[in-house]
Amino acid sequence: MSNTLPPDRGNRRIEQGQQSRARLVAEARRLFERDGYGKTSTEGLLAATGLTRGALYHHFRDKKDLFAAVCEDVHAELAAAIEAATTGIADPARQLIAGSLAWIDAVSQPGARQVLLIDAPSVLGAAEWQALDDRHGFQQLREAVLHILRPQGAAATLRAEALAAALNGAMNALVHWRARHDGGAAQAALRDVLNRVFDALLAPPPAKATMKRPTRPRQP
């Protein structure tokens, strides 16, 4: 007898597996965002989804692996927010500022901030968290900065790397600052500061002054 499933039954099993995985990620995200990683138990997650432990470990190695999938899900949402904010903006510098503001607004929400900025560095470890940030945020930021600086010549690539690192650090710090200051005045201050940071860092470097060599008087 053949062990091959009929096509319709095989497709149904694949679909059910995809649905189970999506349910686990969605419910885990809700719990991680609300309670934090440390206070979210596997038992509570299974009770909330109605799935078995076997189903959980079929899709994820452990709780940390599930948390990493939630991080990917949150990053996808942030990317969509950036895309929506930058659509229709032609100027690269204005596009970069609009996308950065959209990212800060989105990741300043309590749930996203809890997952990506509070729990992720300690749960995933410094190297894995850095790789996640590089894959979803830093590389896009670096490419956007490089696009603006490219006309400045051969040194633009290295300068873009340094500027992107500076901007990335500034935005992460501003998200934590925003979490401590609520209201429209704080939001306006954040936007003003970020605009000033971008204007200062993206400005062309000052031209080097060239010193003229003194001319010797002609001998009679």
Secondary structure, DSSP 8 states (H G I E B T S, - for coil): ------HHHHHHHHHHHHHHHHHHHHHHHHHHHHH-STT--HHHHHHHHT--HHHHHHH-SSHHHHHHHHHHHHHHHHHHHHHHHHTT--SHHHHHHHHHHHHHHHHTSHHHHIIIIIIHHHHH-HHHHHHHHIIIIIHHHHHHHHHHHGGG-TTHHHHHHHHHHHHHHHHHHHHHHHHH--SHHHHHHHHHHHHHHHHHHHS-----------------
